[in-house]
Amino acid sequence: MTLSLTKYRTKLIAKIMLASSQDEVKRYIDTAMKSLEQHNLNGHIVSRFIEKILDELESFSPMNKEAQQWSNIKMGRICFNQIKRKLDLASPH
């Protein structure tokens, strides 16, 4: 990827925060995951990317965000938790 994963994660979180709807949040996340997949990143790197996004989304407080932003944060957390569960189920232990 031309962007570092840290910058990519930061941009994705900014897009999630500014999304105008929960569907838009889902589209941003789907696009990001497809991009990571197209770059053939190691599954461990993708898992770590998701964990870091979840950590950051979970660090936000509803008291410091507008209603739409908080709704977007919750939708992002739901989507990334679902993706994480799917990856955990797919990975051999």
PyMOL commands that place a pseudoatom at each C-alpha (Angstrom):
pseudoatom trace, name=CA, resn=MET, resi=1, chain=A, elem=C, hetatm=0, pos=[0.000, 0.000, 0.000]
pseudoatom trace, name=CA, resn=THR, resi=2, chain=A, elem=C, hetatm=0, pos=[1.242, 3.485, -0.738]
pseudoatom trace, name=CA, resn=LEU, resi=3, chain=A, elem=C, hetatm=0, pos=[-0.057, 4.805, 2.586]
pseudoatom trace, name=CA, resn=SER, resi=4, chain=A, elem=C, hetatm=0, pos=[1.268, 3.408, 5.818]
pseudoatom trace, name=CA, resn=LEU, resi=5, chain=A, elem=C, hetatm=0, pos=[-1.304, 1.367, 7.707]
pseudoatom trace, name=CA, resn=THR, resi=6, chain=A, elem=C, hetatm=0, pos=[-1.278, 3.943, 10.503]
pseudoatom trace, name=CA, resn=LYS, resi=7, chain=A, elem=C, hetatm=0, pos=[-2.165, 6.761, 8.096]
pseudoatom trace, name=CA, resn=TYR, resi=8, chain=A, elem=C, hetatm=0, pos=[-4.724, 4.547, 6.384]
pseudoatom trace, name=CA, resn=ARG, resi=9, chain=A, elem=C, hetatm=0, pos=[-6.309, 3.731, 9.741]
pseudoatom trace, name=CA, resn=THR, resi=10, chain=A, elem=C, hetatm=0, pos=[-6.384, 7.421, 10.688]
pseudoatom trace, name=CA, resn=LYS, resi=11, chain=A, elem=C, hetatm=0, pos=[-8.055, 8.362, 7.397]
pseudoatom trace, name=CA, resn=LEU, resi=12, chain=A, elem=C, hetatm=0, pos=[-10.594, 5.550, 7.753]
pseudoatom trace, name=CA, resn=ILE, resi=13, chain=A, elem=C, hetatm=0, pos=[-11.535, 6.648, 11.272]
pseudoatom trace, name=CA, resn=ALA, resi=14, chain=A, elem=C, hetatm=0, pos=[-11.937, 10.228, 10.037]
pseudoatom trace, name=CA, resn=LYS, resi=15, chain=A, elem=C, hetatm=0, pos=[-14.238, 9.012, 7.243]
pseudoatom trace, name=CA, resn=ILE, resi=16, chain=A, elem=C, hetatm=0, pos=[-16.261, 6.958, 9.720]
pseudoatom trace, name=CA, resn=MET, resi=17, chain=A, elem=C, hetatm=0, pos=[-16.669, 9.996, 11.968]
pseudoatom trace, name=CA, resn=LEU, resi=18, chain=A, elem=C, hetatm=0, pos=[-17.786, 12.245, 9.093]
pseudoatom trace, name=CA, resn=ALA, resi=19, chain=A, elem=C, hetatm=0, pos=[-20.111, 9.742, 7.414]
pseudoatom trace, name=CA, resn=SER, resi=20, chain=A, elem=C, hetatm=0, pos=[-23.646, 10.972, 6.905]
pseudoatom trace, name=CA, resn=SER, resi=21, chain=A, elem=C, hetatm=0, pos=[-25.266, 7.581, 7.583]
pseudoatom trace, name=CA, resn=GLN, resi=22, chain=A, elem=C, hetatm=0, pos=[-24.606, 4.129, 8.989]
pseudoatom trace, name=CA, resn=ASP, resi=23, chain=A, elem=C, hetatm=0, pos=[-24.763, 2.716, 5.451]
pseudoatom trace, name=CA, resn=GLU, resi=24, chain=A, elem=C, hetatm=0, pos=[-21.949, 5.057, 4.478]
pseudoatom trace, name=CA, resn=VAL, resi=25, chain=A, elem=C, hetatm=0, pos=[-19.912, 3.800, 7.458]
pseudoatom trace, name=CA, resn=LYS, resi=26, chain=A, elem=C, hetatm=0, pos=[-20.435, 0.212, 6.257]
pseudoatom trace, name=CA, resn=ARG, resi=27, chain=A, elem=C, hetatm=0, pos=[-19.379, 1.142, 2.711]
pseudoatom trace, name=CA, resn=TYR, resi=28, chain=A, elem=C, hetatm=0, pos=[-16.167, 2.789, 3.952]
pseudoatom trace, name=CA, resn=ILE, resi=29, chain=A, elem=C, hetatm=0, pos=[-15.316, -0.259, 6.035]
pseudoatom trace, name=CA, resn=ASP, resi=30, chain=A, elem=C, hetatm=0, pos=[-16.130, -2.704, 3.218]
pseudoatom trace, name=CA, resn=THR, resi=31, chain=A, elem=C, hetatm=0, pos=[-13.967, -0.700, 0.821]
pseudoatom trace, name=CA, resn=ALA, resi=32, chain=A, elem=C, hetatm=0, pos=[-11.097, -0.611, 3.312]
pseudoatom trace, name=CA, resn=MET, resi=33, chain=A, elem=C, hetatm=0, pos=[-11.237, -4.348, 3.920]
pseudoatom trace, name=CA, resn=LYS, resi=34, chain=A, elem=C, hetatm=0, pos=[-11.329, -5.069, 0.174]
pseudoatom trace, name=CA, resn=SER, resi=35, chain=A, elem=C, hetatm=0, pos=[-8.312, -2.815, -0.282]
pseudoatom trace, name=CA, resn=LEU, resi=36, chain=A, elem=C, hetatm=0, pos=[-6.378, -4.676, 2.407]
pseudoatom trace, name=CA, resn=GLU, resi=37, chain=A, elem=C, hetatm=0, pos=[-7.360, -7.967, 0.791]
pseudoatom trace, name=CA, resn=GLN, resi=38, chain=A, elem=C, hetatm=0, pos=[-6.255, -6.782, -2.672]
pseudoatom trace, name=CA, resn=HIS, resi=39, chain=A, elem=C, hetatm=0, pos=[-2.837, -5.926, -1.273]
pseudoatom trace, name=CA, resn=ASN, resi=40, chain=A, elem=C, hetatm=0, pos=[-2.489, -9.503, -0.006]
pseudoatom trace, name=CA, resn=LEU, resi=41, chain=A, elem=C, hetatm=0, pos=[-1.591, -8.455, 3.518]
pseudoatom trace, name=CA, resn=ASN, resi=42, chain=A, elem=C, hetatm=0, pos=[-0.798, -11.160, 6.036]
pseudoatom trace, name=CA, resn=GLY, resi=43, chain=A, elem=C, hetatm=0, pos=[-3.830, -12.154, 8.115]
pseudoatom trace, name=CA, resn=HIS, resi=44, chain=A, elem=C, hetatm=0, pos=[-2.000, -11.209, 11.307]
pseudoatom trace, name=CA, resn=ILE, resi=45, chain=A, elem=C, hetatm=0, pos=[-1.433, -7.671, 9.976]
pseudoatom trace, name=CA, resn=VAL, resi=46, chain=A, elem=C, hetatm=0, pos=[-5.101, -7.328, 9.028]
pseudoatom trace, name=CA, resn=SER, resi=47, chain=A, elem=C, hetatm=0, pos=[-6.157, -8.586, 12.469]
pseudoatom trace, name=CA, resn=ARG, resi=48, chain=A, elem=C, hetatm=0, pos=[-3.857, -6.069, 14.145]
pseudoatom trace, name=CA, resn=PHE, resi=49, chain=A, elem=C, hetatm=0, pos=[-5.209, -3.283, 11.910]
pseudoatom trace, name=CA, resn=ILE, resi=50, chain=A, elem=C, hetatm=0, pos=[-8.751, -4.159, 13.006]
pseudoatom trace, name=CA, resn=GLU, resi=51, chain=A, elem=C, hetatm=0, pos=[-7.766, -4.388, 16.693]
pseudoatom trace, name=CA, resn=LYS, resi=52, chain=A, elem=C, hetatm=0, pos=[-6.166, -0.944, 16.567]
pseudoatom trace, name=CA, resn=ILE, resi=53, chain=A, elem=C, hetatm=0, pos=[-9.235, 0.575, 14.936]
pseudoatom trace, name=CA, resn=LEU, resi=54, chain=A, elem=C, hetatm=0, pos=[-11.469, -1.065, 17.531]
pseudoatom trace, name=CA, resn=ASP, resi=55, chain=A, elem=C, hetatm=0, pos=[-9.249, 0.249, 20.327]
pseudoatom trace, name=CA, resn=GLU, resi=56, chain=A, elem=C, hetatm=0, pos=[-9.475, 3.753, 18.939]
pseudoatom trace, name=CA, resn=LEU, resi=57, chain=A, elem=C, hetatm=0, pos=[-13.246, 3.605, 18.320]
pseudoatom trace, name=CA, resn=GLU, resi=58, chain=A, elem=C, hetatm=0, pos=[-13.772, 2.267, 21.847]
pseudoatom trace, name=CA, resn=SER, resi=59, chain=A, elem=C, hetatm=0, pos=[-11.737, 5.122, 23.310]
pseudoatom trace, name=CA, resn=PHE, resi=60, chain=A, elem=C, hetatm=0, pos=[-14.227, 7.754, 22.138]
pseudoatom trace, name=CA, resn=SER, resi=61, chain=A, elem=C, hetatm=0, pos=[-16.704, 9.136, 24.645]
pseudoatom trace, name=CA, resn=PRO, resi=62, chain=A, elem=C, hetatm=0, pos=[-20.320, 9.885, 23.689]
pseudoatom trace, name=CA, resn=MET, resi=63, chain=A, elem=C, hetatm=0, pos=[-20.107, 13.055, 25.767]
pseudoatom trace, name=CA, resn=ASN, resi=64, chain=A, elem=C, hetatm=0, pos=[-17.531, 14.509, 23.362]
pseudoatom trace, name=CA, resn=LYS, resi=65, chain=A, elem=C, hetatm=0, pos=[-19.260, 13.622, 20.091]
pseudoatom trace, name=CA, resn=GLU, resi=66, chain=A, elem=C, hetatm=0, pos=[-22.324, 14.737, 18.172]
pseudoatom trace, name=CA, resn=ALA, resi=67, chain=A, elem=C, hetatm=0, pos=[-25.206, 12.274, 17.802]
pseudoatom trace, name=CA, resn=GLN, resi=68, chain=A, elem=C, hetatm=0, pos=[-24.313, 11.308, 14.206]
pseudoatom trace, name=CA, resn=GLN, resi=69, chain=A, elem=C, hetatm=0, pos=[-20.652, 10.825, 15.086]
pseudoatom trace, name=CA, resn=TRP, resi=70, chain=A, elem=C, hetatm=0, pos=[-21.548, 8.609, 18.029]
pseudoatom trace, name=CA, resn=SER, resi=71, chain=A, elem=C, hetatm=0, pos=[-23.918, 6.596, 15.845]
pseudoatom trace, name=CA, resn=ASN, resi=72, chain=A, elem=C, hetatm=0, pos=[-21.109, 6.179, 13.303]
pseudoatom trace, name=CA, resn=ILE, resi=73, chain=A, elem=C, hetatm=0, pos=[-18.673, 5.080, 16.012]
pseudoatom trace, name=CA, resn=LYS, resi=74, chain=A, elem=C, hetatm=0, pos=[-21.116, 2.448, 17.268]
pseudoatom trace, name=CA, resn=MET, resi=75, chain=A, elem=C, hetatm=0, pos=[-21.724, 1.174, 13.708]
pseudoatom trace, name=CA, resn=GLY, resi=76, chain=A, elem=C, hetatm=0, pos=[-17.983, 1.034, 13.072]
pseudoatom trace, name=CA, resn=ARG, resi=77, chain=A, elem=C, hetatm=0, pos=[-17.469, -0.981, 16.240]
pseudoatom trace, name=CA, resn=ILE, resi=78, chain=A, elem=C, hetatm=0, pos=[-20.233, -3.393, 15.267]
pseudoatom trace, name=CA, resn=CYS, resi=79, chain=A, elem=C, hetatm=0, pos=[-18.837, -3.872, 11.751]
pseudoatom trace, name=CA, resn=PHE, resi=80, chain=A, elem=C, hetatm=0, pos=[-15.244, -4.352, 12.867]
pseudoatom trace, name=CA, resn=ASN, resi=81, chain=A, elem=C, hetatm=0, pos=[-16.261, -6.767, 15.637]
pseudoatom trace, name=CA, resn=GLN, resi=82, chain=A, elem=C, hetatm=0, pos=[-18.159, -8.832, 13.058]
pseudoatom trace, name=CA, resn=ILE, resi=83, chain=A, elem=C, hetatm=0, pos=[-15.150, -8.855, 10.738]
pseudoatom trace, name=CA, resn=LYS, resi=84, chain=A, elem=C, hetatm=0, pos=[-12.871, -9.810, 13.622]
pseudoatom trace, name=CA, resn=ARG, resi=85, chain=A, elem=C, hetatm=0, pos=[-15.152, -12.717, 14.582]
pseudoatom trace, name=CA, resn=LYS, resi=86, chain=A, elem=C, hetatm=0, pos=[-15.184, -13.968, 10.978]
pseudoatom trace, name=CA, resn=LEU, resi=87, chain=A, elem=C, hetatm=0, pos=[-11.386, -13.774, 10.792]
pseudoatom trace, name=CA, resn=ASP, resi=88, chain=A, elem=C, hetatm=0, pos=[-11.034, -15.550, 14.142]
pseudoatom trace, name=CA, resn=LEU, resi=89, chain=A, elem=C, hetatm=0, pos=[-13.318, -18.351, 12.953]
pseudoatom trace, name=CA, resn=ALA, resi=90, chain=A, elem=C, hetatm=0, pos=[-11.477, -18.664, 9.643]
pseudoatom trace, name=CA, resn=SER, resi=91, chain=A, elem=C, hetatm=0, pos=[-7.980, -18.764, 11.089]
pseudoatom trace, name=CA, resn=PRO, resi=92, chain=A, elem=C, hetatm=0, pos=[-6.561, -22.157, 12.010]
pseudoatom trace, name=CA, resn=HIS, resi=93, chain=A, elem=C, hetatm=0, pos=[-5.698, -22.479, 15.707]
for i in range(1, 93): cmd.bond("trace and resi %d" % i, "trace and resi %d" % (i + 1))
show_as sticks, trace
zoom trace
